[in-house]
Amino acid sequence: MNLFKRLVIVITLCLAGREVWAVKVDTVETYSASMKKNIKAVVITPDSYSSGKEFPVVYLLHGYSGNYSDWVKKAPFMQQAADTYQSIIVCPDGNFSSWYWDSSVDASWRYETYVSQELVKWIDDHYKTIKARTGRAITGLSMGGHGALYLAFKHQDVFGAAGSMSGGVDIRPFPNNWDMAKRLGTYAQAPENWEKNTVINLLHLLTPGSLAIIVDCGTEDFFFRVNNNLHEKMLERNIAHDYITRPGGHNWNYWNNAVNYQLLFMKQYFDKQRNK
């Protein structure tokens, strides 16, 4: 059964008999000790959250120029997604243009540390979560697609599944774009920073079978070529992953569709871990 058919079945079953969604959408303020500041996040809990059981968590990252509220404002389905996939969904703030790195040139930008350590601990301390990598997944769009794979590849002890939608999975072809030089230095001056902080160069970090991985990009997207290159490299290295392409560009019409496949993939990963 292909992924689309599975998606239809899951949504149909979850919608059956439901007329009112009872999800809770919180805007919370977390603290980053590494950056010495408060950072907001959106946390969506399913209607069954009061049941007392622990839930898996999907960390959902925004893109360049966005913020923590993007997903709930621009993807209407996110209001129901926590119910449909029986997960807590966390949308952190990546401060417009962090690329989710610990900056090589600006010590005040430590968003790798924040998301992979400080935020995860805060969520685990304040919500009924499965406090293990088998109960955590991370995905995102564009800058957030890069961030999700980057963080998961570097922190396989924290995340068990990772995804990307229209992700900037190889930053090197875009040396003058999206404030990346502010975080890494210019490519001309510090090429080593770009080489070691681009997702496509981090495949050697992966422990075989350690991560469940899904990558999705539209064929009209300016990131399509780098996503296809990542796919080819993973095939060469025999790294298991799902790879989805279909007509579409770098926009919310595409991501509103893509996020369903991502969350279904994560749910299947969580279910498999639970049934082991």
NUBA-682011 format. One line per field, with one value per residue (C-alpha): residue number from 1; residue in three letters; chain; x, y, z. Coordinates in Angstrom, 1 decimal. Example, Ala and Ser with C-alpha at 12.3 -4.5 7.8 and 13.67 -1.06 7.14 Angstrom:
2
i	(1, 2)
aa	(ala, ser)
ch	(A, A)
px	(12.3, 13.7)
py	(-4.5, -1.1)
pz	(7.8, 7.1)
//
This chain:
276
i	(1, 2, 3, 4, 5, 6, 7, 8, 9, 10, 11, 12, 13, 14, 15, 16, 17, 18, 19, 20, 21, 22, 23, 24, 25, 26, 27, 28, 29, 30, 31, 32, 33, 34, 35, 36, 37, 38, 39, 40, 41, 42, 43, 44, 45, 46, 47, 48, 49, 50, 51, 52, 53, 54, 55, 56, 57, 58, 59, 60, 61, 62, 63, 64, 65, 66, 67, 68, 69, 70, 71, 72, 73, 74, 75, 76, 77, 78, 79, 80, 81, 82, 83, 84, 85, 86, 87, 88, 89, 90, 91, 92, 93, 94, 95, 96, 97, 98, 99, 100, 101, 102, 103, 104, 105, 106, 107, 108, 109, 110, 111, 112, 113, 114, 115, 116, 117, 118, 119, 120, 121, 122, 123, 124, 125, 126, 127, 128, 129, 130, 131, 132, 133, 134, 135, 136, 137, 138, 139, 140, 141, 142, 143, 144, 145, 146, 147, 148, 149, 150, 151, 152, 153, 154, 155, 156, 157, 158, 159, 160, 161, 162, 163, 164, 165, 166, 167, 168, 169, 170, 171, 172, 173, 174, 175, 176, 177, 178, 179, 180, 181, 182, 183, 184, 185, 186, 187, 188, 189, 190, 191, 192, 193, 194, 195, 196, 197, 198, 199, 200, 201, 202, 203, 204, 205, 206, 207, 208, 209, 210, 211, 212, 213, 214, 215, 216, 217, 218, 219, 220, 221, 222, 223, 224, 225, 226, 227, 228, 229, 230, 231, 232, 233, 234, 235, 236, 237, 238, 239, 240, 241, 242, 243, 244, 245, 246, 247, 248, 249, 250, 251, 252, 253, 254, 255, 256, 257, 258, 259, 260, 261, 262, 263, 264, 265, 266, 267, 268, 269, 270, 271, 272, 273, 274, 275, 276)
aa	(met, asn, leu, phe, lys, arg, leu, val, ile, val, ile, thr, leu, cys, leu, ala, gly, arg, glu, val, trp, ala, val, lys, val, asp, thr, val, glu, thr, tyr, ser, ala, ser, met, lys, lys, asn, ile, lys, ala, val, val, ile, thr, pro, asp, ser, tyr, ser, ser, gly, lys, glu, phe, pro, val, val, tyr, leu, leu, his, gly, tyr, ser, gly, asn, tyr, ser, asp, trp, val, lys, lys, ala, pro, phe, met, gln, gln, ala, ala, asp, thr, tyr, gln, ser, ile, ile, val, cys, pro, asp, gly, asn, phe, ser, ser, trp, tyr, trp, asp, ser, ser, val, asp, ala, ser, trp, arg, tyr, glu, thr, tyr, val, ser, gln, glu, leu, val, lys, trp, ile, asp, asp, his, tyr, lys, thr, ile, lys, ala, arg, thr, gly, arg, ala, ile, thr, gly, leu, ser, met, gly, gly, his, gly, ala, leu, tyr, leu, ala, phe, lys, his, gln, asp, val, phe, gly, ala, ala, gly, ser, met, ser, gly, gly, val, asp, ile, arg, pro, phe, pro, asn, asn, trp, asp, met, ala, lys, arg, leu, gly, thr, tyr, ala, gln, ala, pro, glu, asn, trp, glu, lys, asn, thr, val, ile, asn, leu, leu, his, leu, leu, thr, pro, gly, ser, leu, ala, ile, ile, val, asp, cys, gly, thr, glu, asp, phe, phe, phe, arg, val, asn, asn, asn, leu, his, glu, lys, met, leu, glu, arg, asn, ile, ala, his, asp, tyr, ile, thr, arg, pro, gly, gly, his, asn, trp, asn, tyr, trp, asn, asn, ala, val, asn, tyr, gln, leu, leu, phe, met, lys, gln, tyr, phe, asp, lys, gln, arg, asn, lys)
ch	(A, A, A, A, A, A, A, A, A, A, A, A, A, A, A, A, A, A, A, A, A, A, A, A, A, A, A, A, A, A, A, A, A, A, A, A, A, A, A, A, A, A, A, A, A, A, A, A, A, A, A, A, A, A, A, A, A, A, A, A, A, A, A, A, A, A, A, A, A, A, A, A, A, A, A, A, A, A, A, A, A, A, A, A, A, A, A, A, A, A, A, A, A, A, A, A, A, A, A, A, A, A, A, A, A, A, A, A, A, A, A, A, A, A, A, A, A, A, A, A, A, A, A, A, A, A, A, A, A, A, A, A, A, A, A, A, A, A, A, A, A, A, A, A, A, A, A, A, A, A, A, A, A, A, A, A, A, A, A, A, A, A, A, A, A, A, A, A, A, A, A, A, A, A, A, A, A, A, A, A, A, A, A, A, A, A, A, A, A, A, A, A, A, A, A, A, A, A, A, A, A, A, A, A, A, A, A, A, A, A, A, A, A, A, A, A, A, A, A, A, A, A, A, A, A, A, A, A, A, A, A, A, A, A, A, A, A, A, A, A, A, A, A, A, A, A, A, A, A, A, A, A, A, A, A, A, A, A, A, A, A, A, A, A, A, A, A, A, A, A, A, A, A, A, A, A)
px	(0.0, 1.5, 2.0, -0.9, -3.4, -2.1, -2.5, -6.1, -6.9, -5.3, -7.2, -10.5, -10.2, -9.3, -12.1, -14.7, -17.3, -15.6, -17.5, -15.6, -11.8, -10.7, -7.0, -5.2, -2.8, -0.5, 2.1, 4.8, 7.9, 11.0, 14.4, 17.7, 20.6, 23.1, 21.7, 20.4, 17.0, 13.4, 12.2, 8.6, 7.1, 3.7, 2.7, -0.3, -1.7, -4.3, -7.8, -6.7, -3.9, -5.9, -5.9, -2.7, -0.6, 2.7, 2.8, 5.5, 6.6, 7.1, 9.3, 8.2, 10.5, 9.7, 11.5, 13.6, 11.9, 9.3, 8.7, 7.1, 3.5, 3.9, 2.6, -0.6, -1.3, -0.5, -1.3, -5.0, -4.7, -2.2, -5.1, -6.3, -2.9, -2.1, -5.4, -5.1, -1.6, -1.9, 1.3, 2.3, 3.5, 6.1, 6.8, 9.9, 11.2, 14.3, 14.8, 14.1, 17.4, 19.3, 19.4, 19.3, 23.1, 25.3, 26.9, 30.5, 31.0, 28.5, 28.4, 25.0, 23.4, 23.1, 20.0, 21.4, 21.9, 18.6, 16.4, 18.3, 19.0, 17.3, 13.9, 13.6, 14.4, 11.8, 9.1, 9.9, 9.8, 6.4, 4.4, 3.6, 6.1, 7.9, 11.3, 13.4, 14.6, 12.0, 9.4, 10.8, 10.8, 11.8, 10.9, 10.5, 10.2, 13.0, 15.5, 13.6, 14.0, 17.8, 17.6, 15.6, 18.0, 21.0, 19.9, 18.8, 22.0, 24.1, 21.9, 20.8, 20.6, 17.8, 15.7, 14.6, 13.0, 13.7, 12.1, 12.5, 10.1, 11.7, 14.8, 18.0, 19.9, 23.0, 23.7, 26.9, 25.2, 23.6, 26.5, 24.8, 21.3, 19.2, 21.7, 23.7, 27.0, 26.0, 26.0, 29.0, 31.1, 31.3, 32.0, 35.1, 36.5, 35.4, 34.6, 35.3, 32.3, 30.0, 31.4, 30.9, 27.5, 25.7, 23.4, 24.6, 28.1, 26.9, 25.8, 29.0, 27.6, 24.7, 24.8, 23.2, 19.5, 19.6, 17.2, 13.9, 14.2, 11.8, 12.6, 10.1, 10.6, 8.5, 9.9, 9.6, 11.4, 14.7, 15.9, 14.9, 18.3, 20.0, 17.3, 17.7, 21.5, 21.0, 18.7, 21.3, 24.0, 21.8, 21.2, 24.9, 25.5, 22.6, 20.9, 17.2, 14.8, 11.6, 11.9, 8.9, 8.7, 5.7, 4.8, 5.0, 7.1, 8.5, 5.2, 2.5, 0.3, 3.0, 3.8, 0.2, 0.1, 3.6, 3.2, 0.5, 3.0, 5.6, 3.4, 2.0, 5.6, 6.4, 3.3, 4.2, 7.7, 6.3, 3.8, 6.6, 8.7, 5.7, 5.0, 8.5)
py	(0.0, 3.3, 6.3, 8.3, 5.4, 5.0, 8.7, 8.6, 5.6, 7.2, 10.5, 8.7, 6.6, 9.5, 11.6, 8.9, 9.8, 13.2, 16.4, 18.7, 19.0, 19.5, 20.2, 22.7, 25.2, 26.9, 29.6, 29.0, 30.9, 28.8, 29.8, 29.3, 29.3, 29.3, 32.5, 33.9, 34.8, 33.7, 32.1, 31.4, 28.2, 26.9, 23.5, 21.6, 18.8, 16.3, 16.0, 12.8, 14.5, 14.4, 10.6, 10.4, 8.5, 9.8, 11.1, 11.2, 14.7, 16.1, 19.2, 21.3, 24.0, 27.1, 28.6, 31.7, 35.0, 33.0, 32.4, 30.0, 30.9, 30.2, 26.7, 27.3, 30.5, 29.3, 25.6, 25.3, 21.5, 21.9, 22.7, 19.1, 17.3, 16.6, 14.7, 12.9, 11.7, 11.4, 13.4, 16.6, 19.1, 21.7, 24.7, 26.5, 30.0, 30.0, 33.7, 34.6, 33.4, 31.1, 28.1, 26.2, 26.4, 27.3, 30.2, 29.9, 33.6, 34.9, 33.3, 34.8, 32.5, 29.0, 27.5, 24.0, 23.9, 25.5, 23.1, 19.9, 20.2, 23.1, 23.0, 19.2, 19.2, 22.0, 20.2, 16.9, 18.7, 20.4, 17.9, 14.2, 13.0, 9.8, 10.9, 9.0, 9.3, 6.7, 9.2, 12.2, 13.3, 16.6, 18.1, 21.5, 23.5, 25.3, 26.6, 24.3, 21.3, 21.9, 22.4, 19.3, 17.0, 18.9, 18.5, 14.9, 13.8, 15.4, 14.3, 10.8, 10.2, 12.8, 12.2, 8.9, 10.2, 13.2, 14.9, 17.8, 19.7, 21.8, 21.9, 23.8, 20.5, 21.9, 25.5, 25.9, 26.8, 29.8, 31.7, 35.2, 34.2, 34.2, 35.7, 32.5, 34.4, 36.2, 32.9, 31.2, 34.0, 34.4, 31.4, 33.1, 33.8, 30.6, 27.8, 25.2, 26.5, 26.0, 22.5, 21.2, 22.8, 21.6, 18.6, 16.8, 16.6, 15.0, 11.6, 10.1, 10.8, 8.5, 5.2, 2.6, 2.3, 5.0, 7.4, 7.0, 9.7, 11.3, 14.0, 15.8, 18.5, 19.9, 19.6, 23.4, 24.3, 26.1, 23.5, 20.6, 19.9, 19.8, 17.6, 15.2, 15.2, 14.3, 11.5, 10.1, 10.3, 8.4, 5.8, 5.5, 5.0, 2.6, 4.9, 3.9, 6.8, 7.9, 10.4, 12.2, 14.5, 15.9, 19.1, 22.1, 25.1, 26.7, 27.8, 27.1, 25.3, 22.7, 22.6, 22.3, 19.0, 17.8, 18.1, 15.4, 12.9, 13.9, 13.5, 10.2, 9.0, 10.0, 8.3, 5.1, 5.3, 6.0, 3.1, 0.7, 1.7, 1.2, -2.2, -3.5)
pz	(0.0, -1.0, 1.3, -0.1, 0.5, 4.0, 4.6, 3.5, 5.7, 8.8, 8.4, 7.6, 10.7, 12.9, 11.6, 11.9, 14.6, 15.4, 15.0, 17.3, 17.7, 21.3, 20.7, 22.9, 21.3, 23.8, 23.2, 25.8, 26.8, 27.2, 28.4, 26.6, 29.1, 26.3, 24.8, 28.1, 26.7, 26.6, 23.4, 22.4, 21.0, 20.0, 21.6, 20.3, 22.4, 21.2, 22.7, 24.4, 26.3, 29.6, 29.4, 31.4, 28.9, 27.6, 24.0, 21.3, 20.2, 16.7, 16.5, 13.5, 12.3, 10.4, 7.4, 6.8, 7.8, 9.7, 13.4, 15.9, 14.9, 11.1, 11.2, 13.1, 11.1, 7.6, 7.7, 9.0, 9.3, 12.2, 14.5, 14.0, 13.3, 16.9, 17.1, 13.8, 14.5, 18.3, 19.0, 20.7, 18.1, 19.1, 16.8, 18.1, 17.2, 15.0, 15.2, 11.5, 10.1, 12.6, 10.2, 13.5, 13.9, 16.7, 14.8, 13.9, 14.0, 16.5, 20.0, 20.7, 18.2, 19.6, 18.1, 17.7, 21.4, 22.1, 20.0, 20.5, 24.2, 26.0, 24.3, 24.4, 28.1, 28.7, 26.8, 28.6, 32.0, 31.3, 29.2, 29.3, 26.7, 25.8, 27.1, 24.7, 21.1, 20.1, 21.1, 19.3, 15.6, 13.9, 10.5, 9.0, 5.8, 3.8, 6.4, 8.8, 6.5, 6.6, 10.4, 11.1, 9.2, 10.5, 14.1, 13.8, 12.0, 14.7, 17.6, 16.9, 20.6, 20.8, 17.7, 16.2, 13.0, 10.8, 7.8, 5.5, 3.2, 0.5, 2.6, 1.9, 2.3, 0.5, 1.3, -0.7, -4.0, -2.3, -0.6, -0.8, 0.3, 3.5, 5.9, 6.1, 5.8, 9.0, 10.9, 9.1, 7.7, 3.9, 1.8, 0.4, 3.8, 5.7, 3.3, 6.0, 8.0, 5.0, 4.2, 7.8, 8.3, 5.2, 5.5, 2.4, 4.0, 7.2, 6.0, 7.4, 10.9, 10.5, 12.4, 10.1, 10.9, 13.5, 11.9, 10.1, 7.3, 4.9, 2.3, 0.2, -2.4, -5.4, -8.8, -9.5, -6.2, -6.4, -3.8, -6.0, -7.4, -4.0, -2.6, -5.5, -5.0, -1.3, -2.3, -4.8, -2.1, 0.4, -2.3, -2.9, 0.8, 1.2, 3.7, 4.0, 3.5, 1.9, -0.9, -2.3, -5.3, -7.1, -9.1, -6.8, -5.8, -2.7, -1.1, 1.5, -0.9, -1.2, 2.5, 3.6, 1.6, 2.4, 6.2, 6.2, 4.7, 7.2, 10.2, 8.9, 8.5, 12.1, 13.4, 11.7, 13.2, 16.7, 16.4, 15.3, 18.3, 20.6, 19.3, 19.6)
//
